[in-house]
């Protein structure tokens, strides 16, 4: 594997001759690395831009603000709603394509307003080999530039570069937008997005680190990392999850015994054809806090 310093040098050289770049910035490790290198190479001619919508958790927007401040890069926020697009709401196999098209479109609008010629995203070399990824089609069609992909930088190398810059998100788990919690074919609505966001905020408050709450039309399917399953099987957590998620509008609350898997309800993120094993363990009584 190329050293972090060598990777940084290659990326910096790639971006240094640009007249300016706007980085599509989620605050995750990939876009943070692109933003850090761009700021390193271009100073004030590099801008990070985050698109705020119903599918972006408030906690992620707060994290994006903090990471941008940590890097020292100018940070712009643009707002839009994916729910304005019936094709996105329909939630077919190309949902990510419609989302990315709208989100990147807002980036290009912001870049034009700011007089910046290049829009960059955080697609890395590992992403391109992960199967069905319609969101990458939008990147190609809109002609966004992906410096990590163009320079063959893998996810492992991205994290090494993040360490090189001492970024707080170096080990941050990947975070797909909230619509990825809704099974393909089930409409994306503000109600479903809101209750998923609130449910995941609870899991974060309770100390879980890698998790998803999938919304199966009123049935909450909780996924946690394998090393956190013991905590999820604890009777105290079970009662808290049942009571609090019921208050949010979920009719049933379940735990997936497979544990956390990216894309377990969305084909664009699917890594396995296995069907999830779901256990209804939340009928037991246990404390709520």
N, C-alpha and C positions, 0 to 999 in steps of 0.2 A: 504494500500500500504506500502511496506517495505520502511524504511527510506533510504535516499541517502547514509548515512554512512554505513548502514548495507549492501546495495547493493554493494558498493565499497569494503567492507571487503570480501564479498563472491567472487567477481570477482578477487580481488587481491590474495586471497588464491588459487583460481583456477589456476592462471597464474604463481604464485611465484615459483613453483617447476619445471617449464619448463626450459630447457637448453637455450632456446631462442625462440622468436616468431617474425615472419614477419607479419605485419598487412596490409591487402589489404585496402588501404587508399584513400578514395575519398575526404576527407576533410569535409564531411557531419557530422551531429551530431553523428550518430551511430558509424562510424569508428573512429571518433575523441575520443569518450569515450573509445573504446577498446584500442586505441593507448595511451591515457592518463593513463589508469589503467596498461597497459603493461609496460609503461615507469616507472611508480610508483613502480611496482613490480620487474622489471628486469633491470632497468637502461639501460646501453649500450647494453644489450643483447636483447633489443627490437628495431625493425626497422619498420618504416612506408614506404610503397611502393605504389606509384601511377602509374597507367598505362596510358600513354598518347597516344591518338588516335584521329581520325577525329570526333568521337562521344562525346569527352570531350571538352566542351567549354573552351576557353583560360582563361576566368574569373574564372572557377571552378578550373583549374590547379593553377592559382595564389592564389586562396583562400586556396587550399590544402597546398601550400608552407608556407603560413602565419600561418595556424593553426598548422602545424608541428613545426614551429619555436616557436610558442606560448607554445606548450607542452614541447618543448625541446628535442624531439625525433629525431634520425637520419632519414633523409628522402631520399629515393631512387626514381628515376624516370626511368621507363622502357617504351619503345616505341613499338608499333605494329599497325597493321591496320586490323580492322574487315572487311574492303572492299576486303581483299584478299580471304575471304571465300564466295564462291557463295551461300552457304546456308544462311548466314547472309544477303547478299545483296538481296536475294529473299524475305525476310521480311515476312515469314509465321508466324503462331502462336507460333513457337518456336524460334523466333529471339533472345529473351533474353537468352535462353539456349545456343545458339551458341556464343553469345557475352560473357556471363559469363564464358563459357568453355575456350575461348581464353584468356580472361583477367586474370582469376585465374591461367591458365597455365603459363602465364608470371610471376605471383607471385611465383609459385613453382620453376620456373627456377631461379629466383632471389634468392630465399631462398637457393637453392642448391649451387649456386655460392658463397653465403655468409656463408655457413655452418650452416644455421639455420634450425632446425628440424621441426618447426610447422608454418603453415600458418593459420592466423586467418582472419575472415571477420566480418562484422558488422550486420549480420542478427540478428534481435531481436525476442522476443516471439510474438509480434504482427504481424510480417510479415508472420509467418507460418499459420495464420488464414485468410489470405486475398484472398483466392480463387486461381485461376490459376496463378501460379508463376513458370514458367519453369526454371527461373534462379536459384531457390533453388535446382533443380535437379542436376545442375552442381556442386553446393557446396557439395552435398552428394556424387556424383560420384568421385570427385577429393579428397574427404576426407579432405576438409578444416574444421577447427575448428571454431565454432561460440559460443564464451563464453557468449554472451548476451542471445542467444537462450537456451543454455545448462543450464543456471542459471535462466531461466524464467523471464528475464528482459524485460518488456514491453516498448513501445515507450515513454509513459509518464514517466516511471522510468529512461529511458535513458536521457531524458531532465533534470530530477532532478539531475542525476549524473553529467551531463555537467555543471549545475549550481554549484554543489559541487566543481568542479575543476575550476570554473570561466572561462569556455571556451566561447569564443565569438560566437560560433555557436550553443549555447544552444537552441535558438529559430529559428534557420535557417530552412526554409521550405525544404521539401524533393525535390531532384532534380534528375530526371531520365535522362539518356543519351539522346543526341540529336535525336537519331534514333526513340525514342518514339513519336516524333512529326510527323512521317510519317505513314499514315494509313497502316495497315496490308494488304499485297498483292501488295503494290506499292514499287518498288525497292528502296533500300537505296543507294543513290549516293552521291558523294562528293559535287556536285552542290547543291542538296537539303539540305544537312547538313550545308553547308556554308551559304546559304541564311537564314536558320532558325536561326543559331547562330547570324548572323548580325542583324536580325529582333529583336531577344530577347535582344540583347545588347542595341538596341534603346529603347525598353520598359523599361529596367532597368535604362537607362540614364534619361528617362522621369519621373522616380519616382515610377513606379509600382513595387510591391514587390512580388506578387504571380500571375504568369501568364504562359501561353504557347502560342507559335505561331505554329499552326499545318499546315503542307504543304500538301494540297490536290491536288497534281500534278499541281501546279501553282496558286492555290487559297489559300490565307493565311487566316486561321481562328484563330482570336485572342481570347484567353480566359483570363479573369482576375478574381480575387477574387470578390465575390459579393459586398464586401464593397468598391471596387474600380471601380464598373461599372459606377457610375456617372461620374467619371473622363474620362472613356473611351467613354462615350456618348457625351462628350463635343465637340463642333464643331471644336475647335482648334486642339484637339488631332486627330479627324477624318481626317482632311486635312493633318496633318503631317504624320499619319499612311499611308494614301493612297499614298501620294507622295513619301515618303521614301521607303516604301515596294515595290512600283512599280519600283523604281530605282534598287532594289535588284533583280528584275526578276519575282516578283509575278504579275500575270495577273489580279487578282481580290483580294480585301482585304475586309474581313468581320469580324463582331463581333458576338461571340456566346452569346446569351442572357441567357443561362444556367449559364454562368460564368465558372470559372476554375473547371475542374474535372480531377482527375488523371486517366490516361489510357483511355481517351475518343476515342482514335483511335487504341488501342492495347489491345488484349484480356488478356495478362498476367497481365495487371494493372487494368482491368475493375472493377469498383465498382457499376455500374448502367447499366441496359439494355436500358435506355431511349435514344432516338435519340436526338442529339443536335439540338437546335433551333438556326438558324443562321440568323442574320439580316444584310443586306447590307447597313450599315449606312454611308459608307465612300465615298459617291458620293457628299457629301456636301463640300464646300470650307472652309478651315481653315488654320491657320498659321502653319509653319513647324518647329518652334523651341520653 
